[in-house]
Amino acid sequence: MGNALDRREFLEKGTAGMLAAAAVATARSGACGEDSPLKPVRIGVVGVGGRGRWHVTNMLTYQENVVIPAICDYRTDRLAMAIETVKKAKGYEPDGYPNGKYDYRNMLERDDLDGILVATGIDFLGRISIDSLAAGKPVGHEVPGCYTLEECWELVEEHERSGKHCMLLENCCYGDETLMILNMIRQGLFGEPYFGVGSYVHDCRYSFFEADGTITWRGELWRDAYGCNYNSHALGSPSKWLGINDGDRFEYCLSMQSRPAGAHAYWTEKLGPQSEAAKVDFKTGDFVSTLIHTAQGRQIRVDYSLACTRPYSRYYLLQGMNGCFDSRTGMYLHGTSADYNWDPVDKFKEQYQHDYWRTDGAMAKKAGGHGGIDYFCIHDFIKMVRTGEPPWIDAYDAASWSSILHFSKLSLDRKGGPVEIDDFTRGKWKDPNWRQGRMA
């Protein structure tokens, strides 16, 4: 259940480096104002590939009083590495669950787990999260989330039935700039926002196959689930900026994609035209663009690719009646910026930086993980488990964002035709304050 996600960054940062900082980190005051020891939070982890092991180390090193009694992964080599990580960091050995892809269900029967963190491949994220809620345990699951429309609805319904919370661990929503823009929107500086752009353009072709030639979950995703199939890094921030599920909702979408060629070309060059990798029929186009129209007449565009020959890129844009933020250009606010010239974004940071980054930005950067965003994401997950407070990115967001995989595929099947999107809140979105008071 481990994966190749962010393998390059994981190797660069290194588990050893984080463990070496553990002694210093234990003396920290705690994230977002916590300055005293808190009751232990006992987390079971399912899936400890590169991303899962990163979370294990992050929780033990930089989060307050976290214990990991149990870890599940059917890859015994990865499970052994994760267990050793815990042992070196904290001196105890968590129980391991290596017996197949469904051994996590035995782990869920334990009564010494306060919450579950899921970092498997995409095909199991939704199923394990639903089963965790059904077992009475709050859960945080990695992106992109649910794999099918049926799972999206099951996740919402199990959350409502069990009363337990689910958090989508979408770290990109926690960026310094993206949270600052949210803060400025809340203070009315952009006027009414009506258009947003988010992107995730990342050459991940290297991660489509393991060293032994086995196709990874990312490779399977690119092969089978064409459309906007890994969208939350791009979609999350614009959705929060435009109040999706808080006064607005996705209404319908249209998707188009270029022909699939990049992944085939990459693996043909790397392993030769007769290799098994070169024979895989990838269905996802090299570049996918999805337009989402909302119930309030707003619009979001998502640009997505894992097969473009270019450096890693995430760009964002917000357009409001009173101004615009463009991550590649700067900021313009009517009445503040001069003569229709772009201002540097940093000009606004001193006044409008979000409290998360103002208070704990230095600690977040020290923890690492995509420049610090992982720190705040996992902090909110641990807080959710510890206090029972609803998360900022909840089951309704998880279902809405994940469902675009399904609906964008339907649009492509209709040659870019519009496809209606389900309302996972069942009308609750009409009250913009129905989820007021959550984190972030």
Residue pairs with C-beta under 8 A, 6 or more apart in sequence:
1 46
1 47
1 48
1 49
1 52
1 72
1 73
1 74
1 75
1 101
1 104
1 119
1 120
1 121
1 124
2 47
2 48
2 49
2 50
2 51
2 52
2 53
2 73
2 75
2 78
2 119
2 120
3 47
3 49
3 50
3 51
3 52
3 119
3 120
3 121
3 216
3 217
3 218
4 49
4 50
4 207
4 210
4 216
4 218
5 49
5 50
5 51
5 142
5 207
5 218
6 50
6 51
6 54
6 370
7 50
7 207
9 370
10 50
10 51
10 53
10 54
11 50
13 54
13 368
13 369
15 53
15 54
15 57
15 85
18 57
18 58
18 61
18 62
18 367
18 368
19 57
19 61
19 85
19 88
19 89
21 61
21 366
22 60
22 61
22 89
25 61
25 62
25 366
25 367
28 62
28 363
29 35
30 36
30 38
30 64
31 63
31 64
31 359
31 360
31 363
31 375
31 376
31 379
32 355
32 356
32 359
32 360
32 379
33 359
34 64
37 64
37 65
38 64
38 65
38 386
39 65
39 386
40 65
40 66
40 67
41 63
41 65
41 66
41 67
41 114
41 115
41 382
41 385
41 386
42 67
42 68
42 69
42 112
42 113
42 114
42 115
43 59
43 66
43 67
43 68
43 113
43 114
43 115
43 116
43 117
43 382
43 385
44 68
44 69
44 70
44 71
44 72
44 107
44 108
44 110
44 113
44 115
44 116
44 117
44 137
45 52
45 55
45 56
45 68
45 70
45 71
45 72
45 82
45 116
45 117
45 119
46 52
46 71
46 72
46 73
46 104
46 107
46 116
46 117
46 118
46 119
46 120
46 128
47 72
47 73
47 118
47 119
47 120
47 121
47 124
47 142
48 56
48 71
48 73
48 78
48 79
48 81
48 82
48 119
49 73
49 75
49 78
49 119
51 119
51 142
52 73
52 78
52 82
52 117
52 119
52 120
53 78
53 81
53 82
53 85
54 369
54 374
55 117
55 119
55 374
55 378
56 68
56 71
56 82
56 85
56 86
57 85
57 89
58 367
58 369
58 374
58 375
58 378
59 66
59 68
59 117
59 378
59 382
60 66
60 68
60 85
60 86
60 89
60 90
61 89
61 367
62 363
62 367
62 375
62 378
63 378
63 379
63 382
64 382
66 382
67 90
68 86
68 94
69 94
69 95
69 110
69 112
69 113
70 94
70 95
70 96
70 97
70 107
70 110
70 113
71 79
71 82
71 83
71 86
71 94
71 95
71 96
71 97
72 79
72 96
72 97
72 98
72 103
72 104
72 107
73 79
73 82
73 97
73 98
74 98
74 99
74 100
74 101
74 103
75 98
76 98
79 96
79 97
79 98
80 96
83 93
83 94
83 96
86 92
86 93
86 94
87 93
95 107
97 103
97 104
97 106
97 107
99 106
101 124
104 128
104 131
105 131
107 113
108 116
108 131
108 132
108 135
108 137
109 135
113 137
114 137
114 138
114 385
114 386
115 137
115 138
115 139
115 140
115 381
115 384
115 385
116 128
116 129
116 132
116 137
116 138
116 139
116 140
117 139
117 140
117 141
117 169
117 381
118 124
118 125
118 128
118 129
118 132
118 139
118 140
118 141
118 142
119 141
119 142
120 128
120 142
120 217
121 216
121 217
121 218
121 220
122 144
122 145
122 147
122 217
122 221
122 225
122 230
123 147
123 217
123 220
125 141
125 142
125 144
125 145
125 146
125 147
126 141
126 145
126 146
126 147
126 148
126 151
126 152
126 154
126 155
126 402
127 151
128 139
128 141
129 139
129 141
129 146
129 155
129 166
130 151
130 154
130 155
130 158
132 138
132 139
132 164
133 139
133 155
133 158
133 159
133 161
133 162
133 164
133 166
134 158
134 162
136 162
136 164
137 164
138 164
138 165
138 166
138 167
138 384
138 385
138 388
139 164
139 165
139 166
139 167
140 166
140 167
140 168
140 169
140 378
140 381
140 384
140 385
140 391
141 166
141 167
141 168
141 169
141 398
142 169
143 168
143 169
143 170
143 230
143 232
143 233
144 229
144 230
144 231
144 232
144 401
144 402
144 405
145 152
145 168
145 232
145 398
145 399
145 401
145 402
146 152
146 155
146 398
146 399
146 402
146 403
147 225
147 402
147 405
148 406
149 403
149 406
149 422
151 402
152 398
152 399
152 400
152 402
152 403
152 406
152 422
152 424
153 399
153 422
153 424
155 166
155 395
155 398
155 399
156 395
156 396
156 399
156 424
159 165
159 166
159 394
159 395
165 384
165 388
165 389
165 390
165 391
165 394
165 395
166 391
166 394
166 395
166 398
167 380
167 381
167 384
167 391
167 392
167 393
167 394
167 398
168 232
168 393
168 394
168 397
168 398
168 401
168 402
169 377
169 378
169 381
169 393
170 232
170 233
170 236
170 377
170 393
170 401
171 369
171 370
171 373
171 374
171 376
171 377
172 178
172 232
172 233
172 234
172 236
172 237
172 314
172 370
172 373
173 179
173 236
173 237
173 240
173 377
173 392
173 393
173 440
174 356
174 373
174 376
174 377
174 380
174 440
175 237
175 371
175 373
176 349
176 353
176 354
176 357
176 361
176 372
177 316
177 327
177 345
178 237
178 240
178 316
179 353
179 354
179 356
179 357
179 440
180 345
180 348
180 349
180 352
180 353
180 354
180 357
181 237
181 241
181 316
181 318
181 325
182 237
182 240
182 241
182 354
182 440
183 352
183 353
183 354
184 190
184 348
184 352
185 193
185 241
185 318
185 320
187 352
189 322
189 323
189 333
189 336
189 352
190 318
190 320
190 321
190 322
190 323
190 324
190 325
190 333
191 320
191 321
191 322
191 323
191 334
192 320
192 321
193 241
193 242
193 298
193 318
193 319
193 320
193 321
194 242
194 297
194 298
194 299
194 319
194 320
194 321
195 298
195 299
195 300
195 301
195 317
195 318
195 319
196 237
196 238
196 239
196 241
196 242
196 298
196 299
196 300
196 301
196 316
196 317
196 318
196 319
197 238
197 300
197 301
197 302
197 303
197 315
197 316
197 317
197 318
198 233
198 234
198 235
198 236
198 237
198 238
198 300
198 301
198 302
198 303
198 314
198 316
199 234
199 302
199 303
199 304
199 313
199 314
199 315
199 316
200 230
200 231
200 233
200 234
200 303
200 304
200 305
200 314
201 287
201 303
201 304
201 305
201 308
201 310
201 312
201 313
201 314
202 305
202 306
202 312
202 313
202 314
203 306
203 307
203 308
203 309
203 310
203 311
203 312
204 218
204 306
204 307
205 262
205 263
205 266
205 267
205 306
205 307
206 266
207 216
207 218
207 219
208 215
208 216
208 218
208 219
208 222
208 263
208 267
208 277
209 215
209 216
209 219
209 267
209 277
210 216
213 275
213 276
213 277
215 223
215 277
215 280
218 306
219 280
221 229
221 230
221 284
222 229
222 263
222 282
222 283
222 284
222 306
222 307
223 280
223 281
223 282
223 283
223 284
224 283
225 283
225 284
225 405
225 409
226 257
226 260
226 283
226 284
226 285
226 409
226 412
227 255
227 257
227 284
227 288
227 290
227 404
227 405
227 408
227 409
227 411
227 412
228 235
228 255
228 288
228 290
228 302
228 304
228 404
228 405
228 408
229 284
229 304
229 405
229 408
229 409
230 304
230 306
231 290
231 302
231 304
231 401
231 404
231 405
231 408
232 401
232 402
233 314
234 302
234 303
234 304
234 314
235 300
235 302
235 401
235 404
236 393
236 397
236 401
237 316
238 300
238 302
238 316
238 318
239 245
239 300
239 397
239 400
239 401
241 318
242 248
242 294
242 298
242 300
243 432
244 250
244 294
244 397
244 400
244 429
245 396
245 397
245 400
245 424
245 425
245 428
245 429
245 435
246 429
246 432
246 433
246 434
246 435
247 296
247 429
247 430
247 431
247 432
248 294
248 295
248 296
248 298
248 429
249 294
249 295
249 400
249 421
249 423
249 425
249 429
250 292
250 293
250 294
250 295
250 400
250 403
250 404
250 421
251 292
251 293
251 294
251 295
251 420
251 421
252 292
252 293
252 418
252 419
252 420
252 421
253 290
253 291
253 292
253 293
253 404
253 407
253 408
253 411
253 418
253 419
253 421
254 290
254 291
254 411
254 416
254 417
254 418
254 419
255 288
255 289
255 290
255 291
255 408
255 409
255 411
255 412
255 416
256 288
256 289
256 412
256 416
257 284
257 285
257 286
257 287
257 288
257 289
257 412
258 285
258 286
258 287
258 288
259 285
259 286
260 282
260 283
260 284
260 285
260 286
260 307
261 286
262 286
262 307
262 308
262 309
263 280
263 282
263 286
263 307
264 278
264 280
264 282
266 307
267 275
267 277
267 278
267 280
268 275
268 278
270 277
271 277
271 278
272 278
282 307
284 306
284 307
286 305
286 307
286 308
287 303
287 304
287 305
287 308
288 302
288 303
288 304
288 305
288 408
289 301
289 302
289 303
289 304
290 301
290 302
290 304
290 404
290 408
290 411
291 299
291 300
291 301
292 299
292 300
292 301
292 302
292 404
292 421
293 299
293 418
294 300
295 429
302 404
303 315
314 327
315 326
315 327
315 328
316 325
316 326
316 327
317 324
317 325
317 326
317 327
318 324
318 325
322 333
322 334
322 335
323 331
323 332
323 333
323 334
323 336
323 337
324 331
324 332
325 331
325 345
326 342
327 345
329 342
330 342
330 343
330 344
330 345
331 337
331 342
331 343
331 344
331 345
331 347
331 348
332 340
332 341
332 342
332 343
333 343
336 343
337 343
353 361
354 440
356 364
356 376
356 440
357 364
357 372
360 375
360 376
361 372
363 375
364 372
364 373
364 375
364 376
365 371
365 372
367 374
367 375
368 374
368 375
369 375
380 391
380 392
380 439
380 440
381 391
383 389
383 439
384 390
384 391
384 439
389 438
389 439
390 435
390 438
391 438
391 439
392 438
392 439
392 440
394 435
394 438
396 424
396 425
396 428
399 424
400 421
400 424
403 421
403 422
403 424
404 421
407 419
407 420
407 421
408 419
410 419
411 417
411 418
411 419
423 429
428 434
